[in-house]
Amino acid sequence: MTTVEALDRKLLRDFIRLWPQFLAISLVLAAGVAVLLMSFGMSAALEDTRKTYYERNRFADIFVDARSVPISFVEIIRRIDGIEAVEARVTTFTTLDIPGKIDTTVAYVASLAPAGPVLNRPTLRRGQWPDPQSTGEVVLNAPFAEANDLWPGDRFTATLNGVKRDLTVVGWALSPEFIYTIGPGSLIPDDEDYGIVWMPERALAALLDRTGAFDNLAVKLRPSARPKPIIDMLDQLLEPYGSWGAIGRDEQTSNAFIDAEITQLRALAYILPPVFLGITIFLVNMVIGRIVALERAEIGLLKALGYSDIAILFHYLLLAGLVAVCGVALGYAVGSWLSYGLARLYADFLKFPYLIYTVSWNAYVVSGLLGLFAASAGAARAAWSAARLAPATAMSPTAPPRFRRNWIDVALRRMHVSQPTMMILRSLIRWPVRAAMSVLGLSLAVAILVSSNFFPDSLDLIIDTGFHQSNRQHVVLFFNDTMDESALEDAARLPGVLQVEGQQYLPVILRHEHRQKRAVIEARRPGNDLSRIVSAEGEIVDAPPGGIMLSERLAAQLGLAVGDMVEVEFLGNRKGAYDLPVTRLVTQYFGLGAYMDQETADRLFQQAPQVSVINVTVDPARNAAFQAALKELPRLGGRAMMVENRRGFEETISENILVSTMVYALLGILITVGVAYNGARIQLSERARELASLRILGFTRGEVAYILMGEIMLLALIAQPLGWWIGWAVAKLMTDSFTSDLYAIPMVLKVSTFSSASLIVLGAAMASVLVVRRRLDRIDLVSVMKTRE
Amino acid sequence: MSGQELVFRTDNLTKVYQTGEVKVFALAGVDLELFSGELAVLLGPSGSGKSTLLNILGGLDHATDGRVWFHDLELTDLGDRGLTRFRRDHVGFVFQFYNLVPSLTARENVQLVTDVARDPMTPEEALERVGLSHRLDHFPAQLSGGEQQRVAIARAVAKRPEVLLCDEPTGALDSKTGIQVLEVLKHLNEELGTSTVVITHAAEIRKMAHRVIWFQDGRIANTEINDERLEPAEIDW
């Protein structure tokens, strides 16, 4: 019993003696465990919270917008097999005039059923529900109310059906339908500029002339029902009422956004932790291997004393186990803190009324086991070789490393490299696997930095093509109805307006063979200057007459090429299906664009030129007058302030990027320190004698340090191009996998992305070896030289 | 030895090792003079202070008290940089365990020194002087113990040092190989005029020295001048 205890004591003392090396490994392992916990914890919290929120507030399964559908349809639809509940609402987009605010504000107004909604029920956060009989009481969505400082009792006006109405805020609410609210034409949520207004059904229907009719339908399915056939049925039923087509949860903006967030959080768990666990395996292997080499004689002695092979095997496995325990514990602590903290932050950001955060024991068990596995896998080879060492062999000194001359030596001699450099190069050639693994480890650190840092540049390009090149208008005006082109003249007469251009948005379903896709065709005149179609190559293009031009992504989804015929079914006010040729394809970062020449559209519909969207530029000095005039515009359904959109987009992105850049830099540094510090320590341990003898020969500390630092720094240098390449490949993978219907992320890799990644990794490697160099400086020359290795 | 130039002089040289509560006097006041061209052998039991003296003379260690001069240069005043410079320019070391760099060939091991020395001989010449012209491109692992020690000696003398300090140079070798090594040392001492100090446990080796210095408890117990020196080959141990 006492012998086992003595061995345990040795274990602990070894662990304490080598703490900086074990700490460096533990940090790498901890990063892997923490990222895993964080990713699982956050995605689970988001999913659980959303699920509970959806259940409690009865979030619908199918959504459809139409125009003035007779209320009798509600009963017909409710009787469709598979439908559990139906909620019909009167809805509209409108502009608000908030006292003290210069800019117009856009809002989505939805009716509240007299008995309270059965689906998509808002949760009251403050104040009270409006009196169903009242004519001017409204509830606002809480983030919008807060951003605009609108408290219960405050008043503002809204233009409803062309008439300005005074409204009174009576409460704040949150709804699962509008977790992520995004205004028409906007790219990101802006709580100050876009809000949701709930109003009693009776009052709203009266104001909009919708008594006995509805515009928006939400449907809850029975658990066994499949959405697709019901969506088709709804489309058929509501098509005569200008339906843009029913959509499932997957296409509902707010829900789709949260889906994307959860997917990205999940993806994190599959990309980063394996890298950290792999590097842990390598580092443990390197360090335990060296310890076993140094302790040969002790191993022989222990065996001579009667310790079994198994006892020796476990001794070294346990040492690695201690590293795993430390790394996993640290990872648990940091991961739990990050996971809960970030989930809280997410819930606040998304304005969930509460956060359901249940500790996922699975994630802890899985990450803990993975940590233990990584450490034992790393130690296995060395521990096994220690266990198999015969006592007699163990107690005799190891043979010196065998170096042999080969063609590389001949080459090096020709190059007249100095002897210290020769020592560095021969060591790399002598232990190629270790050198290769170190290079791989360091290159992964570079890759993490490259693949995380390319985002800002990609977004710069998106912003440049999306805003500066394509959308040069200051304001986009959306109307609730299409209007003839004379509306352009009205817009041009608004105060401060410098330039005016019209466009028409046509909702369609595109069909080709068995595939179909919902899209919006933009009909426009050639040579438009404010809103332009700019290809990814930077070329300004127009839709050729006589057909439609598609973005490449949309064409690919439908399996279409230039010259193919596509069936275009128009929804909304323009009815009918037509076969049109695809006249051109254009590569774009944003959206699933489809374009048509305005005259082609006019001929098709046999109509006078129409517009539904007006782009304008405004004299900044007259913005207040312009905004005031907008508030009076009767049919305005919305407007997007492109300048603010641009600023908001850039701000949101740059905040996120700053945080994520720092996190990834930290992860890259952890890997570098783990690899470089341990590599240098092992170098020092193996070379102490050589280096001390050089000092005795009269080499200065700096000259000797060159050999120690040179090898690691050379490996770090070799790792750079490989790291750039891996980083490039990962970036490519990421841009491909992030491509969705909404956007494609262009891969923009600048020299500065590579160079900053390299500088961080080389700097961290240098700092690590400098710490080891301090040990070298303190080395006791006499005692090293007097002992036999 | 009088009339010859003084190379090393020590004055009351003291070295104390403090281990925990215990103070150990490795050197307890040593006054010694070594002359140019001299071959001195230091004898004495383990722990008598021979190696400590050699390390202080060679600039590897600092004295606790007392002073050391190399010609007019006071070593006891020098910091790490000065001692490094001193070792680089003036001293050659030979140790019991050769301490060759395993990743460098015999020639390259010597080149380590000739690359940084002020007026070195070529590596080939140094290796020829120790009789290893035919082993230039062999790595240490490909050489016998005696050959490795001769490479170490070639490396030590290649810079034409004024002093050669040898700590048990034959300690790890059998007597036949040891004699070859001693022959090399004697040959270099005579040919290059390098002052040589040899520490050994093999008392017989004293017979090849000009002067024999006995150590006991950190002090010089006795000094003896050989009127007649033996050739290494005549020594038997």
Contacts between the chains, C-beta under 8 A, distances in Angstrom:
chain1	res1	chain2	res2	distance
A	399	B	141	7.2
A	400	B	102	4.9
A	400	B	140	6.3
A	400	B	141	4.7
A	401	B	102	5.4
A	401	B	103	7.4
A	401	B	141	7.1
A	402	B	139	7.5
A	402	B	141	5.2
A	403	B	102	6.3
A	403	B	103	5.3
A	403	B	139	4.4
A	403	B	141	6.7
A	404	B	139	7.1
A	405	B	105	7.4
A	405	B	137	6.4
A	405	B	139	7.7
A	418	B	115	6.2
A	419	B	101	7.8
A	419	B	104	6.0
A	419	B	108	5.4
A	419	B	109	7.9
A	419	B	111	5.4
A	419	B	112	4.5
A	419	B	115	6.1
A	420	B	112	7.8
A	422	B	103	7.4
A	422	B	104	6.3
A	422	B	108	6.2
A	423	B	101	6.1
A	423	B	103	5.1
A	423	B	104	6.4
A	426	B	103	3.9
A	426	B	104	7.5
A	427	B	103	5.9
A	430	B	103	6.8
A	689	B	99	6.4
A	690	B	99	7.7
A	690	B	101	5.0
A	690	B	102	7.5
A	692	B	99	7.9
A	693	B	99	4.0
A	693	B	100	7.9
A	693	B	101	7.2
A	694	B	101	7.7
A	694	B	112	6.9
A	695	B	84	7.3
A	696	B	58	7.7
A	696	B	60	6.4
A	696	B	87	6.5
A	696	B	93	5.4
A	696	B	99	7.8
A	697	B	87	7.1
A	697	B	88	7.3
A	697	B	93	7.5
A	697	B	112	6.4
A	697	B	113	5.6
A	697	B	155	7.2
A	698	B	84	6.1
A	698	B	85	7.4
A	698	B	87	4.2
A	698	B	88	2.5
A	698	B	89	7.1
A	698	B	91	7.6
A	698	B	113	7.6
A	698	B	116	6.8
A	698	B	117	7.9
A	698	B	159	8.0
A	699	B	84	7.4
A	699	B	88	7.4
A	699	B	116	7.0
A	700	B	81	7.2
A	700	B	84	5.1
A	701	B	80	7.2
A	701	B	84	7.5
A	703	B	116	7.8
A	781	B	60	5.2
A	781	B	61	8.0
A	782	B	51	7.9
A	782	B	55	5.3
A	782	B	60	5.5
A	782	B	61	5.8
A	785	B	95	5.4
A	785	B	97	7.6
A	785	B	99	6.1
A	786	B	51	7.3
A	786	B	95	7.6
A	786	B	96	7.7
A	786	B	167	7.8
A	787	B	97	7.8
A	788	B	97	5.3
A	789	B	97	7.7
